[in-house]
């Protein structure tokens, strides 16, 4: 997951949907809110994405694997605690 590129639909703070390819660098939490730190290929810059603003699944651009963003949080917690 870390280092892989995913296609997402992201709802920005203005309420606009954008299609983005992101390469995940890290996942962290602030007050129970999950954030993905990633390189955004659309903006050509490092960005931080709130998981609850991702619309639909993350789609791995290499394999086509789809990941529910809320399962992503659970997998990460299990990995972090386990």
C-alpha positions in Angstrom: 0.0 0.0 0.0 2.7 2.5 1.0 4.5 3.5 -2.2 1.7 2.4 -4.5 -0.4 4.6 -6.7 -4.2 4.8 -6.4 -6.9 6.5 -8.4 -9.4 8.4 -6.2 -12.3 10.7 -6.4 -11.8 13.4 -3.8 -14.3 15.9 -2.4 -12.3 19.0 -1.7 -13.1 21.6 1.0 -15.2 23.6 -1.5 -17.3 20.6 -2.2 -15.9 19.9 -5.7 -15.1 16.4 -6.8 -11.7 15.8 -8.5 -10.2 12.7 -10.0 -6.6 12.2 -8.7 -3.8 9.7 -8.9 -2.0 9.6 -5.6 1.1 7.7 -4.4 0.7 6.9 -0.7 3.5 7.9 1.6 2.0 7.6 5.0 -1.3 7.3 6.9 -1.9 9.0 10.2 -4.6 10.0 12.6 -5.6 13.2 14.3 -8.5 13.0 16.8 -9.8 9.7 15.2 -9.7 11.2 11.7 -7.6 9.3 9.2 -5.4 11.2 6.8 -3.4 9.9 3.8 -0.2 11.7 3.1 0.6 11.2 -0.6 2.1 12.7 -3.7 -0.7 14.0 -5.9 0.0 13.5 -9.5 -2.7 16.1 -10.5 -1.1 18.9 -8.4 2.4 17.5 -8.8 3.0 18.1 -5.1 2.8 16.3 -1.7 -0.7 16.6 -0.2 -2.8 15.4 2.7 -6.2 13.8 2.1 -8.9 13.2 4.7 -10.1 9.7 4.3 -13.7 10.7 4.8 -13.6 12.9 1.7 -12.6 10.1 -0.6 -15.7 9.1 -2.7 -15.9 5.4 -3.4 -12.9 3.1 -3.4 -9.3 3.6 -3.9 -8.2 1.8 -7.1 -4.6 0.6 -7.5 -3.5 1.9 -10.9 -1.2 -1.1 -11.4 -3.4 -4.0 -10.3 -6.9 -2.7 -10.4 -7.4 -3.8 -6.8 -10.1 -1.7 -5.1 -9.9 -0.8 -1.4 -12.7 0.7 0.6 -11.2 3.7 2.4 -12.8 2.7 5.7 -11.3 -0.8 5.5 -8.0 0.9 4.8 -8.3 2.6 8.2 -9.0 -0.8 9.9 -6.1 -2.5 8.1 -3.8 0.2 9.2 -4.9 0.1 12.9 -4.5 -3.7 12.9 -1.0 -3.3 11.4 -0.1 -0.5 13.8 -1.2 -2.3 16.9 -0.3 -5.9 15.8 
